[in-house]
Amino acid sequence: MDAELFPRSRREIAPGAVHIPDWLDAARQRDLLTACREWARPPAGLRTVRTPGGHAMTARQVCLGLHWYPYGYAPTAVDGDGAPVKPFPDWLGALGRDAVTRALGAEAAAGAAYDIALINFYDAEARMGMHRDSDEHSAAPVVSLSLGDTCVFRFGNTATRARPYTDVELRSGDLFVFGGPARLAYHGVPRVHPGTAPPELGLDGRLNITLRVSGR
């Protein structure tokens, strides 16, 4: 029996933070994965991020539009091979605005000119500590798209990395949008469930595509 006992549905985790399960259909997931594999190739490809203290993040990353490094943006992969960052495609910006419209309404998507993508790859051991997306000069909602393995996404508060927080299961194709009061909430990924990706996707691990507006 494949049907879930409690079917997943749209859920507001906090004011301005919305989880929509299965937002990307199978075809859109495959197309997005194909694009991610191309973006991950050098130059300015997938790399390991190191904090100013020298700690290596376990999730590897590639950027589009502008290159993120702790804690700012640059037009080149300043902490990688130094190559110019790959361009941010118009179709990805349109996808981001569609996502915000679906989650928060058309008014929230108005003027949201998405121009940055941070794409994180998680293997079975990768994690992401609690952090805030606060390096942009824009209050536009953050759009998060999941591909591959299921993860535990921990969505917290704006004051501290500690409780209160809510753990959300994000599966392949899920959408999570956070804007308004939740735009600067702490969030992270404490756990990935290996082997849970849809077999037809052909992805061993998890990809998270996060769309943002630089405000520059």
N, C-alpha and C positions, 0 to 999 in steps of 0.2 A: 504494500500500500504506500504510494508515493505522496499522497496528500498530507499536509501537516495538520496536526491536531488543532493548532491555533494559527491560522494563516496570518502572515505578516502584513501589516498595513501602515499607511502614513502615520508618523508619530512626531509630535512636537516635544523635543527633549527639554528645551528651555525656551523662553521667549526669544524668537528669532533663530532658533536652531531646530532644523527639521530633517528627519530621516525618511526617505522614500525608498522602500525596497524594490528591487527589480526594475529600476527606472530605465536602464539600458537593456534592450533586447539582445538576443544572441548574436545577430548580425552586427549590430553596433559595437558590441564587445569585441568581436573578432576584428573589425575595422580599426578600432582604437588600439588594440594590442599590436596589430601590424604597424601602425604609425609609431607606437612606443619603441618597438624594436629598431626601427630606422633611426629615431631620435637618439637611441642609446649608443649608436655607433660613433666612433671618433671621426672628425675632431669635435672637441667640446662634448664628449659623450659621457656615459655613465661613469661616475667616480665616487670614491670614498671621501666623505666630508669629515674634516677634523676641526674640533673646537679650538679656540685660542689657547686652551690649556694642553692641547695635544691629544685629547681623547678622540678616538675614531668612532664615528656613528656606525651602528650596525646595518642600518638601511642605507643602500647606495642611491645616488641621485643624479639626474640629468635635468637641465633647465631649458626653457624656451623663452624667447623675448628678452629677458634679462637673467643674468647668472646670480643666483643667491649664494652667499657665503656668510659665515658668522661674523657680523650681523648686519648685512647690507646687500646691495645689488651692484653689479658691474656689467658692462657690455661684453666682457670677455671672461673666459673661465680662469679667473685669477688664481684659484687654488687648485687648478687642474693643469691642462696642457697649454693654457693661455690663448686658445683659439677663440675667435668670435662666437658668441652664443648663437644657436640656431634660431631662425625667426619663429615668431608665434603666428600660427595660421589663422586666417579669418574664420574658418569653419569651426575652430575650437572656441573662439570667442562667442560665436553664435550659439554653440552648444551650452556654454556657460550662462548666457542670458536666458536660454530656454529653461535651464535648470532652476535658476532663481525665480523665474515667472511661475514655474510649477510649484516650487516650495513656498515662496513668500508673496507671490503676486506680481503683476506687471509693474506696479509702481516701484517696487524694490529693484527691478531689473533696469529701469529707465536710466540711461546714462552710464551704465556699468560697462565700460570699454575694457574688457579683459585683455590683458597684454602680457601676462606672465603665467607660465606653467612650471610647477615643481613636480617632478615625477620621481617617486620613491619606489625602489624595489626592495621587498622584504623576502629573505629566505626564511627557512624554518626557525632560525635562531635570532632573527632580527627583532628589534624593539625600537620604540620611540618614546623618549621621556616626555613628561608634561612640559609644555611650552606654549607660547602665544605667538600668533602670526601678526607681529607688530612692526615689521620693517617696511611696510608700505605707507605711502602718503595718501591713502584713500580709505574711506569707511565702507566701500562696496563689500557686499557679502562674499565670503570665501566659499568656493564650490569644490567639493571633494567627491571623486568618482573612484570606485573600487573595481579591480579586476583580479581574478584568480582566487587564491586561498582566502578563506574566511578569517577575519581578525576580531579581536576585542578592541573597540574604540572607546577610550575613556574621555568623556566630555565633562569638564569641571566648571569652575566659577572664575570670575574675573579678578579675584583678590589673592588667591593662593593656589599652589600646586596640590594642596591637600584637599580633603573632603570639605564640602559635599561635591560629589561627582556621580555621573551615571555611566555605567558600562553598556555599550550598544554593540550588538553583533552586526558587523558589516560583511556582506557576502558579495560575490562577483555580480556586477551590474547595479549595485546599490548607489544611491545618491545621498549625500549629506551636505546641507547648506547651513552656514551660520553667519548671520548678519545682525544689524541692530544692536541691542544690548549684549548679545552673545558674541559679537565680532572679535572681542579680545579675551574670550574665555580660554583658560588653560585646557589643553587636550593632549592626548598621546595614545600610543598603541602598546599596551603591556604584553600582548600575546598574539601570536599567529597560529592558526590551526593547520598544520601542513597536510597536504593530500586532500584538501576539501575543494579545490578548484574544479569547475565543470570539466570533465574529461575532454569534451569536444573543443575546449579552448586551447589545450596544449600548452598550458602555462604551469610551470613548477615554481610556485611562490606567489607573492602578492604584489600587484602594482597599485599605487595610489596616485591619481592625477589630481593635483590641487591647482585650481585656477584662481588668479588674483588680479587686482587692478593696482598698478604701480602708483598712479596719481601723479606721474611726472609729465 
